[in-house]
């Protein structure tokens, strides 16, 4: 079986975490990694630096964001030495539209005889707003307070660069506006992952 590093990606509150956990439960031998696990460490960086906790701030962008991604990717690459499937739950909002980043990621995976599989969670902005209110997380405070400004900066278009036409089973669009879409997408996604 070919090793796989699966990224489940989308703008925040599209359902990545629920989908990632369900996929991990239904697949065999999966190492599950969630970038949000690093939030307590990030909060400590804000505190030590005397900065207010704001994941939309310039301080976060300059001093924390990219390092969170570096850490979770490094953990995933290491985990591939011990199991065949690693799944990362993270937005990768910029990275998924940066073809150089993606090609570099694929090259690192090729060294481990693994391929990148990207799952794009497709959810409407209206449903995202509802879910963000419902989850009531402090990481969303600025987003909800400045909703129009925040949502105008989100890119809900499918990141086509993630679909490599030369590789089968490397990209899946997971529709997630309601329970029916979720179940249909989950079945099709599992089928794709277990076939490849």
C-alpha positions in Angstrom: 0.0 0.0 0.0 1.3 3.4 -0.9 1.8 5.8 2.0 -0.5 8.8 2.1 -0.4 12.2 3.8 -3.9 13.4 3.8 -4.7 17.1 4.4 -8.2 18.1 5.2 -8.5 21.8 4.3 -10.9 24.6 4.0 -11.6 28.0 5.6 -12.3 27.8 9.3 -15.7 26.4 10.6 -16.4 24.4 7.4 -16.3 21.1 9.3 -12.7 20.0 9.0 -12.3 18.7 12.5 -15.5 16.6 12.5 -14.7 15.2 9.0 -11.1 14.6 9.9 -12.0 12.6 13.0 -14.7 10.6 11.3 -12.3 9.7 8.4 -9.6 8.7 10.9 -12.1 6.5 12.7 -13.2 4.8 9.5 -9.8 4.2 7.9 -7.3 1.7 9.2 -4.0 2.7 10.8 -4.2 6.5 10.7 -2.1 8.9 12.6 -4.4 11.9 13.3 -2.8 15.4 13.7 -4.7 18.6 14.4 -3.0 22.0 14.1 -5.3 23.3 16.8 -3.4 21.0 19.3 -0.7 23.7 19.1 -3.0 26.5 20.3 -2.0 26.2 24.0 1.6 26.8 23.0 0.6 29.7 20.8 -1.4 31.2 23.7 1.7 31.0 25.8 3.7 32.9 23.2 1.1 35.7 23.2 1.3 35.8 27.0 5.1 35.8 27.2 5.3 38.5 24.6 2.7 40.7 26.4 0.3 40.6 23.4 -3.4 40.2 23.5 -4.6 36.8 22.3 -5.7 37.5 18.7 -5.1 34.9 16.0 -6.1 37.5 13.4 -3.4 40.0 14.6 -0.2 41.1 12.9 1.8 39.6 15.8 0.3 36.2 15.1 1.0 36.4 11.4 4.6 37.4 11.9 5.6 35.3 14.9 3.3 32.2 15.2 1.3 31.2 12.1 3.9 29.8 9.8 5.7 28.0 12.7 2.5 26.2 13.6 2.4 24.8 10.1 6.1 24.0 10.1 5.6 22.0 13.3 2.5 20.0 12.2 4.0 19.2 8.8 7.3 18.0 10.5 5.3 15.8 12.8 3.4 14.3 9.9 6.5 13.6 7.9 8.1 11.9 10.9 4.9 9.9 11.5 5.1 8.4 8.0 8.1 6.5 9.1 5.9 4.5 11.5 2.5 4.2 9.7 1.1 4.3 6.2 -1.5 7.1 6.5 -1.1 10.4 8.3 -4.0 12.9 8.3 -3.5 16.6 9.1 -6.5 18.7 10.0 -5.6 22.3 9.3 -6.8 25.2 7.0 -3.6 25.6 5.0 -5.4 28.6 3.6 -2.4 30.2 1.8 -0.4 27.1 1.2 -3.0 25.2 -0.8 -2.9 28.1 -3.4 0.9 28.3 -3.6 2.0 25.8 -6.2 5.6 26.0 -5.2 4.7 25.1 -1.6 2.6 22.2 -2.8 5.3 20.9 -5.2 7.9 21.1 -2.4 5.5 19.3 -0.1 5.0 16.6 -2.8 8.8 16.3 -3.2 9.3 15.7 0.5 6.6 13.1 0.5 8.1 11.4 -2.6 11.3 10.9 -0.5 9.2 8.8 1.9 7.4 6.9 -1.0 4.2 8.8 0.0 1.8 10.9 -1.9 -0.2 14.0 -0.9 -4.0 13.5 -0.8 -6.0 16.7 -0.4 -9.6 16.8 0.8 -11.3 20.2 0.3 -14.3 20.7 2.6 -16.9 22.7 0.6 -19.3 24.6 2.8 -21.3 27.7 2.1 -20.4 30.9 4.0 -23.9 31.0 5.6 -23.4 27.6 7.1 -19.9 28.6 8.2 -21.3 31.6 10.1 -23.9 29.4 11.8 -21.3 26.8 12.8 -18.8 29.5 14.1 -21.5 31.0 16.3 -22.5 27.5 17.6 -18.9 26.4 18.4 -18.4 29.6 20.5 -14.6 29.6 20.5 -12.4 32.4 21.5 -10.3 32.0 18.3 -13.4 33.2 16.4 -14.1 36.4 18.5 -12.6 38.8 16.0 -14.0 37.0 13.0 -17.6 37.1 14.4 -17.2 40.7 15.6 -15.9 41.8 12.1 -17.9 39.2 10.1 -18.2 41.1 6.8 -14.5 42.1 6.8 -13.5 38.5 7.7 -15.7 36.6 5.3 -14.7 38.9 2.4 -11.1 37.8 2.9 -12.0 34.0 2.8 -11.5 32.1 -0.4 -14.2 29.5 -0.8 -13.2 28.6 -4.4 -11.9 25.1 -5.0 -8.0 25.1 -5.0 -7.6 23.4 -8.4 -3.8 23.2 -8.0 -4.2 20.5 -5.4 -5.6 18.1 -8.1 -2.6 16.6 -9.9 -3.9 15.3 -13.2 -1.1 12.7 -13.4 -2.1 11.2 -10.0 -5.2 9.2 -9.3 -7.0 9.6 -6.0 -5.1 12.7 -4.8 -8.0 15.2 -4.5 -11.5 15.0 -3.2 -14.2 17.7 -2.7 -16.2 16.9 0.4 -19.6 18.6 0.3 -20.7 19.5 3.8 -23.7 21.8 4.0 -26.0 19.2 5.6 -26.1 15.7 6.9 -27.1 14.1 3.6 -24.1 15.7 1.8 -21.9 14.7 4.6 -22.8 11.0 4.5 -22.6 10.8 0.7 -19.2 12.5 0.7 -17.9 10.4 3.5 -18.7 7.2 1.7 -17.2 8.4 -1.6 -14.1 9.7 0.2 -13.5 6.4 2.1 -14.0 4.5 -1.2 -11.4 6.6 -2.9 -8.9 6.4 -0.1 -9.2 2.6 0.3 -9.1 2.0 -3.5 -5.8 3.8 -4.0 
